[in-house]
Amino acid sequence: MSTSIRADRLRAASRSVTLLSGLTILIFWTVCALFGGALVRMDPFADDLLRTLTPPSAAHWFGTDQLGRDVFSRVVVGARDILTVAPLATLLGAAAGTILGLVTGYFRGPFDAVASRIIEAIQAVPLVIVALLALAAVGTSNLTVILVIGFVFTPLIGRTVRTAVLTEADLDYIAAARLRGDGAFSIMFIEILPNVMPLVLVETTVRFGYAIFFVASLSFLGFGIQPPSPDWGLAIAENYSLIGSYWWVVMFDALATASLVLGVNLAADGLQSVLE
Amino acid sequence: MMTGDSALIFDHVDVTYRVGGRDRRVLTDLNFQIARGEAYGLVGESGSGKSTAAFAAVRYLARNGLVSSGNILIDGRDLMALSPGELRQLRSHAVSMVYQDPTRALNPSIRIGRQMAEVFEAAGEQRANPELARVADMLGRVQIANPRRVMEAYPHELSGGMQQRVVIAMALSTNPALLILDEPTTALDATVEAEILELIATLRAEFSIALLFISHSLRVIAQMCDRVGVLYAGELVEEGPANTIFDSSRHPYTVGLLRCLPGPGLRKDRSRLETIAGFPPPPGTKTDGCIFAPRCSIATGRCQRETPPMIDLGGRSTRCHYPERAADMPHVAPDNRSGEGNAIAMAMDNAPLLQATNLSKTFTGGGGNNLRAVNAISLDLRPGETLGIIGESGSGKSTLAKLLLGLTAADPGGTIIMNGEPLPARTARRSPAQLKALQMIFQNPGSALNRAQTVRRLIGRSLRKAGLSGAALEDRLRTLANNVRLTIGTLDEKPRSLSGGMQQRVAIARAFAGEPRIVVCDEPTSALDVSVQAAILNLLADLQAERNVSYLFISHDLNVVHYLADRIAVLYLGRLVEIGPTDAIFAGPRHPYTEALLTAGTAHRVSLTGEIPSAANLPSACVFQTRCPRKIGRICEEQEPQLITAGDGHEIRCHIPADELKHMQT
């Protein structure tokens, strides 16, 4: 029967148009991120100062930018950094948030009270400001961006997980585990965690969408992914003053970012309805 | 069919639910009528479709439910043909419903008086002051002593029994011709249940109202109803006057159900309980023959092939090919026990396995509100003995169990000694051997089993804690599964795919994995159907006989306690008011509270006055004095009585001497 629950879920997943279209977009960009360099005809970093800012044409499908680089190649290869930083940051936040939620929800008491107040304090400030301050302090690199976004996501995910853990901790199977002599660690991670996992999964995909948006915003502000990466947010930041006359240097990067966020959100919605 | 003088008619009704794109029939050819002023009982186990029938009767099925054939008539009007306006009119005037859980029937944020006045408004009456007088009048008629105070209250400020009275008052305030009661007393304590049932009987006479009374409890139906229909898997299998149905059943299912009940006179050391083999079919099952045939001990080839029609036996009918054979159905409780009575007598001489002394538990709330849930209780438990714990909600019986188990720490001053060694107050401080020795079976197996784990893992984890691994573990696992009558195939299932009874077997196997000496059973059968309950009680009795394990058995069902317990402890508001051998307690003399519990639902009911006081504000001296029907005077208010010996091992906490109590109670 447990296998048939899984089979039911798989069947529901294969019928969910939302989930499938989200996954399709996501897989498309993942392929670009992994094999983009081999897929494009032109080197995304090769400048050609004789052909700067040329409109889309047969030779350059998405036109060229200020340095004469091929925008199409740059959009394809530009998926790489954001699809490294955003998922890792989300995973970090999800892992730390799940642990935080399990611990605060299971132990409650003073630790929970203190942690909850700190979480609320962090939530009161706009997350971008928190992240900018942190990055200004520690310096910007892909690694620090991952750590900082992971850090600001931790309390958000922790909150959600904590609520679910509170409900679980009241069920009798927890008392049964205590009577068996299980310690807090195995109760939290072996007994409770599998039951809150579907929630963690959905929460993680939703946060992944935010993370992409977050990384793009930070890059746009100059605190995210750094040049010479062909990253989309960075490209928009470098070129947005040209948008009036040369729309193609911004438009395709913006569309790429939007489609990735859309894909992740569709996948999250689909996943949620399948798991329920 | 005469329709003019019927309050409700189900005319060959089928109800289907559409689930996952398929229609599942949950009621098949349901056919009965309720005359005006008649009380009709529908009895059946969970999943039999009795609540669906109640909802269909007011055309209030879930969105995916459909009356796919047949007619339902209320007061001679075809329910299915009514317009939405007419339906509303009918619901507000002709028929009312009372559900199991009064807390969900009342709006928590509106005062009682206002909520009740809305009923009159919905019935189209003018909003005016006399309305409040009518509300007060209605509350008076459901025997609420102080209607004005109750009208000012919010629902949460009232006890469960009081809330159910309010719901009944609301249901009756439009003077309907038909009142549908769906398990109206299932969530209530025994003494409160007895009061509510008495009230319903009185009101029925007063309002000359017809009742459709739905319950899983044969006893309640027998007490309340003129006629009875027995539902099995969506079919009415037997129908007729209540006394004839219960005294001389003509359907094997009814006979089986009645035999499952642990009646007076049955004890674990003398006889096993009868059970009904197998399980009810899942809803929507289609069979060629009789729906009950797979579980019927007298089924023949004809039963497998031909669906029996409803056979009229003159005023009563049954859906069985062999109605005359049902009464003589062979008993399915083999090997009645013998000789184990001696084992128990022997156990009595043994040194106590567990001694709890002076256990108290105070919960500290905000603002210095202290709630004394358990109050200086001392008791002991001998090897192989069952100590039954009875008492109503709020008596502290579950808290007492948690103190012994170490799930909650007792107040300082209390001690627990197991096997001659002091037992630390919390599980975290107990040794593995101490933990293994003391296990628990919970009321709700759905909550007690981790739904993410397979049965193999659920039981296996406890075995691993007991030091087993590899082939030895697998071996022991299979033996345990076999002991609790689980098939090997269920080991790889997850709890949600098992029935409630099977889940409880898994929980029992887990509790017995480490060879415990003591198992605390907290209402282990109250969430189960009677046929399943009997099997679980048999299993518990078998395991005890095999392993000499002791039980602390908490239950509100006195017949169950009587069947299983060697001794009984009675708790009231956290205080031990009586303890003694089961026979002595049932024979008397008894504490006045025990007397009220034991006589609830019988003809010689001793009723209690007032409501159970809050544990945050205990009465002075004797905790029971505010409700005691035998209160003798000021001594009860000024001096707490001691436990007085009333016989061998029988102690009663009362100022009235034992022989005087005995005299009063005979």
Chai-1 contact restraints between the chains, C-beta under 6 A:
chainA,res_idxA,chainB,res_idxB,connection_type,confidence,min_distance_angstrom,max_distance_angstrom,comment,restraint_id
A,M1,B,E493,contact,1.0,0.0,6.0,A-B,restraint_1
A,M1,B,S497,contact,1.0,0.0,6.0,A-B,restraint_2
A,S2,B,K494,contact,1.0,0.0,6.0,A-B,restraint_3
A,L171,B,S447,contact,1.0,0.0,6.0,A-B,restraint_4
A,D172,B,F442,contact,1.0,0.0,6.0,A-B,restraint_5
A,D172,B,S447,contact,1.0,0.0,6.0,A-B,restraint_6
A,D172,B,A448,contact,1.0,0.0,6.0,A-B,restraint_7
A,Y173,B,A448,contact,1.0,0.0,6.0,A-B,restraint_8
A,Y173,B,L449,contact,1.0,0.0,6.0,A-B,restraint_9
A,Y173,B,N450,contact,1.0,0.0,6.0,A-B,restraint_10
A,A175,B,L407,contact,1.0,0.0,6.0,A-B,restraint_11
A,A176,B,A448,contact,1.0,0.0,6.0,A-B,restraint_12
A,R178,B,T427,contact,1.0,0.0,6.0,A-B,restraint_13
A,L179,B,M440,contact,1.0,0.0,6.0,A-B,restraint_14
A,R180,B,S462,contact,1.0,0.0,6.0,A-B,restraint_15
A,R180,B,K465,contact,1.0,0.0,6.0,A-B,restraint_16
A,G181,B,P432,contact,1.0,0.0,6.0,A-B,restraint_17
A,G181,B,L435,contact,1.0,0.0,6.0,A-B,restraint_18
A,G181,B,K465,contact,1.0,0.0,6.0,A-B,restraint_19
A,E191,B,N450,contact,1.0,0.0,6.0,A-B,restraint_20
A,P194,B,A452,contact,1.0,0.0,6.0,A-B,restraint_21
A,N195,B,A452,contact,1.0,0.0,6.0,A-B,restraint_22
